Amino acid sequence: MHGHTVDEDRRTNENRFWLVSRMGSGGTAVVYEAVDARSFRRVALKGLRGGCTNPTPARRALEHEAAAMHAARGSRICRCYGVEECYGQPWLVLERLVGCTLQARLAAGPIGICAAIDLAAQIASGLETIHRAGLVHSDIKPANVFITESNRVKILDFGLATTAAERSVDEVLGTARYISPERILRAPFDHRSDLFSLGAVLYEMAFGRSPFAAATTADAIFKVLDSDPPPVAGLSSPTARTVDRLARTLLDKNPDGRCQSAAEVRRALTRIQRSRFRRINHPTSHWPVQTPRSSHDAAA
C-alpha cells in the first residue's frame, strides 16, 4: 500500500487514497490515515478490519453511518466526507483529527473535576445537535469522544445511531457499562438513553472510575440494571458534590428521572462552572459574575 505515489493514485478511484499509517482499530472496524489524491487533504479512512469479503452489506452500514453524521453535522461532530471504494472495499472518509480519544486521556491519569465539567458540557452540546437531527447516538463512551489538541470535543462513530423509525432493533450493541437500562431490556428508548451514557462518562471523568465497573459484560449489565454507582469518598468540595448529584440524576434507571434534554445537562454544567468561579473569586458576594473564558472555551 505504501508503494503508491499520489500521481498514480489519481489514475483510478481504486487507488484514490494513499495510505499513510494505521491509526487504530476497535470492534469490527479499522482506521487509517490517508491522503486524498484529488484534494491533497489528509483524511481518516474507516473500514472493516481484516478486509471485506462481501462489500454490499459493509457499504450499506457505512452509508447508514455517513447519512447519520451528515444529518447531525456540527462543530462537536466529526466531519464525514462520504463513502468511497478503495483497495477492494468501501471506506468511510472522515476528517483527520489530531489529539486523542477520551479513553486514552483517562488511561493517562486523572483529568480533574474542572476538565471533567468542561468536556461533559461539550459532549452535551454535541448531543444537542444529534438529538435535534432526530437521532440517538446509542454509543456514547470514552472511546467515541475525541479531544483535539485545542481541547475541543468531537463525537465519533455513528455506526449505532438510530432514528425513531429504527428503534425497534432487537440486538443490543455497545459497551455494557455505558448502555442505558431501557436499551439492555430492549424497551422503547429515546434521546434520554444517550443522557444515561453521558452520566456514566461524566462520573468516570470526575471520579476516576466507571460507575458500573465489572470484570465481565454480564456483571456490568447486572450493575446497570440493579445497582447504583458506588459512593465517592472524600467529596469535600461543593463542586464535586454537585457533579456527583448530576451524574446520579443522569444515571437514574427510569428515563423520567433523568435530565430530559442535552440542553438541560449543558446548562446544569455551566451553572456548576459559574458557581465554582464565584466561590473561588467572590466568596462573600451574592452578585452573579461572568465566567472567565478558559483555554477550552477560547478554542471552542
C-alpha positions as CSV (number, residue, x, y, z in Angstrom):
1,M,0.0,0.0,0.0
2,H,2.9,2.4,0.7
3,G,4.3,1.8,-2.8
4,H,1.7,4.1,-4.5
5,T,2.5,7.7,-5.3
6,V,-0.1,10.5,-5.3
7,D,0.2,10.7,-9.2
8,E,-0.5,7.0,-9.6
9,D,-3.5,7.3,-7.2
10,R,-5.0,9.9,-9.5
11,R,-5.4,7.4,-12.3
12,T,-8.4,5.5,-10.9
13,N,-10.7,5.8,-8.0
14,E,-9.5,2.4,-6.8
15,N,-6.2,4.0,-5.8
16,R,-7.5,7.4,-4.9
17,F,-6.2,7.3,-1.4
18,W,-2.6,6.9,-0.4
19,L,-2.5,5.1,2.9
20,V,-0.1,6.7,5.4
21,S,-0.5,4.8,8.6
22,R,-2.8,2.7,10.7
23,M,-4.4,4.9,13.4
24,G,-6.3,2.3,15.3
25,S,-9.0,-0.4,15.4
26,G,-11.9,-1.5,17.5
27,G,-14.8,-3.9,17.3
28,T,-15.0,-4.8,13.6
29,A,-13.5,-1.5,12.2
30,V,-10.0,-0.3,11.4
31,V,-9.0,3.3,10.7
32,Y,-6.1,4.5,8.6
33,E,-4.7,8.0,8.0
34,A,-4.6,8.7,4.3
35,V,-4.0,11.4,1.7
36,D,-6.8,12.1,-0.8
37,A,-5.1,12.4,-4.1
38,R,-7.8,14.6,-5.5
39,S,-7.8,17.3,-2.8
40,F,-4.3,16.5,-1.2
41,R,-6.2,16.6,2.1
42,R,-5.3,14.3,4.9
43,V,-8.3,12.2,5.9
44,A,-9.1,9.2,8.1
45,L,-10.5,6.1,6.3
46,K,-12.7,3.7,8.4
47,G,-13.3,0.3,7.0
48,L,-13.8,-3.3,8.1
49,R,-11.0,-4.9,10.0
50,G,-9.4,-7.9,8.1
51,G,-10.8,-6.9,4.7
52,C,-14.2,-7.3,3.2
53,T,-15.4,-10.5,1.5
54,N,-18.9,-9.1,0.8
55,P,-18.8,-5.3,0.2
56,T,-22.5,-4.9,-0.2
57,P,-23.6,-5.1,3.5
58,A,-20.5,-3.3,4.5
59,R,-21.2,-0.4,2.2
60,R,-24.8,-0.3,3.4
61,A,-23.6,0.0,7.0
62,L,-21.1,2.7,6.2
63,E,-23.6,4.6,4.1
64,H,-26.0,4.5,7.1
65,E,-23.3,5.9,9.3
66,A,-22.4,8.6,6.8
67,A,-26.0,9.7,6.5
68,A,-26.3,10.0,10.3
69,M,-23.1,12.0,10.5
70,H,-24.3,14.3,7.7
71,A,-27.7,14.8,9.4
72,A,-26.0,15.7,12.7
73,R,-23.2,17.8,11.3
74,G,-21.9,20.4,13.7
75,S,-18.9,21.7,15.5
76,R,-18.9,18.9,18.0
77,I,-19.3,16.1,15.4
78,C,-16.5,14.5,13.4
79,R,-17.0,15.6,9.8
80,C,-17.8,12.9,7.2
81,Y,-17.0,13.3,3.5
82,G,-18.9,10.2,2.3
83,V,-18.2,6.6,1.4
84,E,-15.7,5.6,-1.3
85,E,-14.5,2.4,-2.8
86,C,-10.8,1.8,-2.5
87,Y,-8.4,-1.2,-2.2
88,G,-11.3,-3.5,-3.0
89,Q,-13.7,-2.4,-0.2
90,P,-15.8,0.5,0.9
91,W,-14.4,3.1,3.3
92,L,-16.0,5.9,5.3
93,V,-14.0,9.1,4.6
94,L,-13.6,11.2,7.7
95,E,-11.8,14.4,8.8
96,R,-8.4,13.7,10.2
97,L,-8.4,14.8,13.8
98,V,-5.2,15.4,15.9
99,G,-5.3,14.7,19.6
100,C,-6.6,11.6,21.4
101,T,-9.8,9.9,22.5
102,L,-11.2,10.5,25.9
103,Q,-10.4,6.8,26.6
104,A,-6.7,7.4,26.1
105,R,-6.9,10.6,28.1
106,L,-8.4,8.8,31.1
107,A,-5.9,6.0,30.8
108,A,-3.1,8.5,31.2
109,G,-4.4,9.5,34.7
110,P,-6.9,11.7,36.5
111,I,-8.2,14.7,34.5
112,G,-9.6,16.7,37.3
113,I,-13.1,17.9,38.1
114,C,-12.8,21.1,36.1
115,A,-11.7,19.4,33.0
116,A,-14.5,16.8,33.5
117,I,-17.1,19.5,33.7
118,D,-15.8,21.3,30.6
119,L,-15.6,18.1,28.5
120,A,-19.0,16.9,29.6
121,A,-20.5,20.3,28.7
122,Q,-19.0,19.9,25.2
123,I,-20.3,16.4,24.8
124,A,-23.8,17.6,25.9
125,S,-23.6,20.3,23.3
126,G,-22.8,17.7,20.6
127,L,-25.7,15.6,21.8
128,E,-28.0,18.6,21.4
129,T,-27.0,18.7,17.7
130,I,-27.5,14.9,17.3
131,H,-30.9,14.9,19.1
132,R,-32.1,18.0,17.1
133,A,-31.5,15.9,14.0
134,G,-33.9,13.2,15.3
135,L,-31.1,10.8,16.1
136,V,-30.0,8.8,19.1
137,H,-26.2,8.2,19.0
138,S,-26.6,5.0,21.1
139,D,-22.8,4.5,21.7
140,I,-21.6,7.4,23.8
141,K,-18.5,6.2,25.7
142,P,-14.9,7.5,26.2
143,A,-13.6,5.6,23.1
144,N,-16.1,7.6,20.9
145,V,-15.3,11.0,22.3
146,F,-12.2,12.6,20.7
147,I,-10.3,15.5,22.3
148,T,-8.4,17.7,19.8
149,E,-5.1,19.4,20.7
150,S,-7.1,22.6,21.4
151,N,-9.3,20.6,23.8
152,R,-12.3,20.6,21.5
153,V,-14.6,17.6,21.7
154,K,-15.6,15.7,18.6
155,I,-18.1,12.9,18.8
156,L,-17.2,9.8,16.8
157,D,-18.7,6.6,15.5
158,F,-22.3,6.9,14.4
159,G,-22.5,3.2,13.4
160,L,-25.3,2.6,16.0
161,A,-27.1,5.9,15.5
162,T,-30.8,5.4,15.1
163,T,-33.9,7.4,14.1
164,A,-37.3,7.0,15.7
165,A,-38.3,4.5,13.0
166,E,-35.3,2.3,13.7
167,R,-35.5,2.0,17.5
168,S,-37.2,-1.4,17.5
169,V,-33.9,-3.2,16.7
170,D,-33.8,-6.4,18.8
171,E,-30.0,-6.7,19.0
172,V,-28.3,-4.7,21.8
173,L,-24.9,-3.4,20.8
174,G,-22.4,-1.3,22.5
175,T,-20.2,-1.4,25.7
176,A,-22.3,-2.7,28.6
177,R,-21.3,-0.3,31.3
178,Y,-22.4,2.7,29.2
179,I,-25.7,1.3,27.8
180,S,-29.0,2.5,29.4
181,P,-31.2,0.1,31.2
182,E,-34.0,0.5,28.7
183,R,-31.8,-0.5,25.8
184,I,-30.5,-3.5,27.7
185,L,-34.1,-4.6,28.4
186,R,-35.0,-3.9,24.7
187,A,-37.7,-1.5,25.8
188,P,-38.6,1.6,23.8
189,F,-35.9,4.3,24.2
190,D,-35.3,7.8,23.1
191,H,-32.6,10.6,23.4
192,R,-32.6,10.2,27.2
193,S,-30.7,6.9,26.6
194,D,-27.7,9.0,25.4
195,L,-28.0,11.1,28.6
196,F,-27.6,7.9,30.7
197,S,-24.4,7.2,28.8
198,L,-23.2,10.8,29.3
199,G,-23.9,10.3,33.0
200,A,-21.6,7.3,33.1
201,V,-18.9,9.2,31.2
202,L,-19.2,12.2,33.5
203,Y,-18.9,10.1,36.6
204,E,-15.8,8.3,35.2
205,M,-14.1,11.6,34.2
206,A,-14.9,13.3,37.5
207,F,-14.1,10.4,39.9
208,G,-11.6,8.2,38.0
209,R,-13.7,5.1,37.8
210,S,-16.7,3.7,35.9
211,P,-19.9,3.7,37.9
212,F,-20.6,0.2,36.7
213,A,-17.1,-1.3,36.5
214,A,-17.1,-5.1,36.3
215,A,-14.9,-8.0,35.4
216,T,-17.4,-9.3,32.8
217,T,-20.1,-8.0,30.5
218,A,-22.7,-9.9,32.4
219,D,-21.7,-8.3,35.7
220,A,-21.7,-4.9,34.1
221,I,-25.2,-5.5,32.7
222,F,-26.4,-6.6,36.2
223,K,-24.9,-3.4,37.8
224,V,-26.5,-1.1,35.2
225,L,-29.9,-2.7,35.8
226,D,-29.8,-3.2,39.6
227,S,-27.1,-1.2,41.2
228,D,-26.4,2.5,42.0
229,P,-23.0,3.9,41.3
230,P,-20.7,3.4,44.3
231,P,-20.5,6.3,46.7
232,V,-17.4,8.5,46.2
233,A,-15.3,9.0,49.3
234,G,-14.0,12.4,50.3
235,L,-16.3,14.7,48.4
236,S,-15.3,17.8,50.4
237,S,-15.8,20.4,47.7
238,P,-19.3,21.7,46.8
239,T,-18.3,21.3,43.1
240,A,-17.6,17.6,43.4
241,R,-20.8,17.0,45.4
242,T,-22.9,18.9,42.8
243,V,-21.2,16.9,39.9
244,D,-21.9,13.7,41.8
245,R,-25.6,14.6,42.1
246,L,-25.9,15.5,38.5
247,A,-24.2,12.2,37.4
248,R,-26.5,10.2,39.6
249,T,-29.5,12.0,38.2
250,L,-28.4,11.2,34.7
251,L,-27.9,7.5,35.8
252,D,-31.4,7.1,37.0
253,K,-32.8,3.7,35.9
254,N,-36.0,5.4,34.8
255,P,-35.6,7.9,31.9
256,D,-38.3,10.1,33.5
257,G,-36.0,10.6,36.5
258,R,-33.1,11.9,34.4
259,C,-32.5,15.4,32.9
260,Q,-34.8,15.5,30.0
261,S,-32.6,17.0,27.4
262,A,-28.9,17.5,26.5
263,A,-29.5,21.3,26.7
264,E,-30.7,20.9,30.3
265,V,-27.5,19.0,31.1
266,R,-25.3,21.6,29.4
267,R,-27.0,24.4,31.3
268,A,-26.5,22.5,34.6
269,L,-22.8,22.1,33.9
270,T,-22.5,25.7,33.0
271,R,-24.1,26.7,36.4
272,I,-21.6,24.4,38.2
273,Q,-18.7,26.2,36.4
274,R,-20.1,29.6,37.3
275,S,-20.8,28.7,40.9
276,R,-17.3,27.4,41.4
277,F,-15.8,30.6,40.0
278,R,-17.9,32.7,42.3
279,R,-16.8,30.7,45.4
280,I,-13.2,31.0,44.4
281,N,-13.1,34.6,43.4
282,H,-16.0,36.2,45.2
283,P,-16.5,34.2,48.4
284,T,-18.7,36.8,50.1
285,S,-20.6,38.1,47.1
286,H,-24.0,37.0,46.0
287,W,-24.0,39.0,42.8
288,P,-23.7,37.0,39.6
289,V,-20.4,37.3,37.9
290,Q,-19.3,36.5,34.4
291,T,-17.5,33.2,34.0
292,P,-14.0,33.8,32.5
293,R,-13.2,32.1,29.2
294,S,-10.9,29.2,29.8
295,S,-8.4,28.0,27.2
296,H,-11.0,25.3,26.4
297,D,-13.7,27.9,25.8
298,A,-11.5,30.0,23.6
299,A,-10.7,27.0,21.5
300,A,-14.4,26.3,21.0
